[in-house]
Amino acid sequence: MTAPAPITFDPHCTRCPRLAAHLAAVRRACPGYHARPVPAFGDPAARLLIVGLAPGMHGANRTGRPFTGDFAGILLYRTLHRHGFASAPESRAADDDLTLSNCRITNAVKCLPPENKPTTEEVRTCNPYLAAELAELPAGAVLLALGQVAHNAVLRALDLRQSAWPFGHGAEHALPNGMTLLDSYHCSRYNTQTRRLTEAMFDDVVGRCCEKFEV
């Protein structure tokens, strides 16, 4: 008998007790919020997968779409639009007309963590979903990790040693499975306002993703 395919997403997942309790409290306080695991968004046949950290309280956790409705998504979607991946420069709501072409966005942790900080165990618990997503990518896919947690989650999902592939903004890693992993600092409000990550720096990394294949 053929084993069932790994599950890429479970909208009812409660594997992490702390996160499940936090989301339940958010639903009570903000009944109009999505406040559940957030699915990936974009082209199901994409060759570029962008991996973030986790949903933001008033962004993806509110809207149900990654990087939508908060500051972190402003630079991301504007840059994706500039490089031909997004049909519009702004993602306003999960039911707007925005589409992604040859690009998909997901998170290392699918649920909102308190203070935007998932624990190491929560990242590990959610990792099988990311592993299943990576397994569905076509040959030669490009991965863009936004931040070190996302970078390490990708390596864990591919069963690769983190010490062999260190994170660094702008770093490019040719992985043994034929995929390419590029790193960027996360496009968070803190990183952009402190100029740790500038628009030019982020544009350069996304542009290098484009160089790996025709958009």
C-alpha atoms as one frame of an Amber mdcrd trajectory, in Angstrom:
protein
   0.000   0.000   0.000   1.308   3.455  -0.927   1.915   5.721   2.037  -0.226
   8.867   2.104   1.464  12.066   0.958   2.686  14.359   3.753   0.278  17.152
   4.643   1.462  20.628   3.668  -1.098  22.454   5.836  -3.703  21.751   8.519
  -6.109  24.648   9.192  -7.141  23.018  12.475  -3.654  22.218  13.776  -3.213
  22.508  17.565   0.081  20.637  17.917   1.680  23.491  19.856  -0.288  24.007
  23.101   1.101  27.491  23.761   0.246  28.708  20.261  -3.206  27.095  20.294
  -4.005  28.788  23.622  -2.696  32.115  22.338  -4.844  31.941  19.201  -7.919
  31.050  21.267  -7.334  34.151  23.381  -6.890  36.304  20.271 -10.155  34.991
  18.802 -11.961  35.997  21.978 -10.399  39.455  22.011 -10.582  40.027  18.224
 -13.499  37.978  16.836 -13.026  39.411  13.349  -9.447  38.156  13.046  -8.453
  34.984  11.174  -6.533  33.875  14.311  -5.831  30.352  13.057  -2.998  28.662
  11.179  -2.212  30.694   8.049  -1.816  28.826   4.757   0.784  29.526   2.103
  -0.191  31.956  -0.646   0.695  32.095  -4.311   1.279  30.027  -7.421   0.970
  26.287  -6.651   3.499  25.564  -9.431   5.963  28.234  -8.277   9.708  27.781
  -8.586  10.368  30.477  -5.989   9.290  29.802  -2.401   9.690  32.628   0.102
   9.854  31.473   3.725   9.108  33.949   6.511   9.066  33.492  10.266   5.419
  33.435  11.421   2.155  35.394  11.010   2.101  38.891  12.500  -0.592  39.805
  15.007  -2.283  42.473  12.898  -1.065  41.187   9.535  -1.424  37.569   8.444
  -3.027  36.600  11.746  -5.753  39.170  11.046  -6.175  38.709   7.292  -5.324
  35.036   6.773  -2.700  35.730   4.071   1.081  35.819   4.656   2.590  39.312
   4.977  -0.754  41.005   4.371  -2.064  43.948   6.365   1.064  44.910   8.292
   4.320  46.783   7.782   6.417  43.712   6.927   4.454  43.086   3.741   4.912
  46.574   2.296   8.485  46.069   1.101   7.925  42.404   0.230   4.994  42.836
  -2.141   6.321  46.065  -3.652   9.568  44.286  -4.512   7.806  41.193  -5.842
   5.690  43.413  -8.094   8.773  45.232  -9.380  10.323  41.914 -10.408   7.179
  40.518 -12.038   6.156  38.045  -9.348   3.094  39.952  -8.063   0.206  41.449
 -10.042   0.033  44.477  -7.721   2.477  46.292  -5.405   0.281  45.985  -2.326
  -1.456  43.096  -0.567  -4.446  44.529   1.298  -6.695  41.561   2.126  -7.007
  37.843   1.480  -9.923  38.478  -0.898  -8.350  41.224  -3.023  -7.360  40.581
  -6.645  -3.633  40.167  -6.023  -2.051  37.097  -7.611   1.501  35.760  -7.571
   3.200  34.251 -10.604   5.968  31.643 -10.207   6.174  32.631  -6.529   4.699
  31.308  -3.312   4.961  32.638   0.244   4.852  30.570   3.427   6.117  30.717
   7.004   8.337  28.509   9.130   5.619  28.617  11.809   2.014  28.785  10.625
   0.495  30.243  13.826   0.916  33.589  15.544   3.436  33.277  18.415   3.292
  35.540  21.486   5.544  38.588  20.963   6.346  37.248  17.465   8.802  34.774
  18.985   8.165  31.062  18.431  10.124  28.677  20.595  12.641  26.278  19.105
  10.274  23.408  19.862   7.401  25.165  18.066   9.555  25.662  14.975  10.434
  21.967  15.078   6.822  20.900  15.567   5.711  22.920  12.529   8.660  21.810
  10.404   6.968  18.749   8.813   4.520  21.103   7.073   7.421  23.051   5.581
   9.159  19.812   4.595   6.031  18.716   2.739   5.871  22.075   0.953   9.503
  21.780  -0.125   8.921  18.255  -1.386   6.290  19.557  -3.801   8.587  22.127
  -5.427   9.864  21.476  -8.968  13.473  20.641  -9.719  15.801  23.597  -9.507
  13.526  25.579  -7.215  14.798  28.705  -5.476  14.196  29.306  -1.763  14.359
  32.762  -0.200  14.651  32.678   3.592  13.673  35.848   5.423  15.771  35.742
   8.570  17.851  33.140  10.358  14.921  31.244  11.896  13.419  30.694   8.442
  16.859  29.763   7.057  17.389  27.148   9.767  13.843  25.819   9.344  14.493
  25.236   5.639  17.705  23.325   6.394  15.952  21.239   9.042  13.116  20.443
   6.614  15.703  19.244   4.075  17.633  17.283   6.727  20.766  19.414   6.232
  23.214  20.509   8.949  22.843  24.174   9.865  26.564  24.523  10.514  27.327
  23.587   6.910  25.118  26.315   5.475  25.426  29.445   7.668  22.936  32.287
   7.416  24.046  35.671   6.156  22.235  38.439   4.373  22.852  37.999   0.653
  24.349  34.541   1.117  23.611  32.048  -1.641  23.723  28.293  -1.062  23.707
  25.606  -3.761  21.997  22.770  -1.896  22.690  19.077  -2.556  19.165  18.472
  -3.869  19.627  20.984  -6.701  17.714  23.807  -5.013  19.249  27.212  -4.351
  18.776  28.894  -0.978  19.218  32.659  -0.732  19.155  34.575   2.555  17.839
  38.001   3.447  17.271  39.847   6.653  13.567  39.797   7.470  11.623  42.744
   6.039  10.284  43.709   9.459   9.586  47.250  10.588  12.570  47.106  12.960
  15.019  45.994  10.270  13.876  48.532   7.696  13.589  51.487  10.064  17.029
  50.845  11.524  18.384  50.453   7.964  19.697  47.012   8.717  17.731  46.115
   5.603  17.311  48.780   2.929  15.037  48.604  -0.097  18.085  48.378  -2.340
  19.504  45.469  -0.341  16.231  43.554  -0.536  15.755  44.354  -4.222  19.195
  42.936  -4.935  18.399  39.593  -3.283  15.030  39.221  -5.027  16.687  40.183
  -8.307  19.191  37.378  -7.824  16.284  34.973  -7.360  15.052  36.098 -10.787
  18.436  35.329 -12.320  18.018  31.648 -11.434  15.152  31.164 -13.889  12.887
  33.001 -16.296   9.926  34.627 -14.504
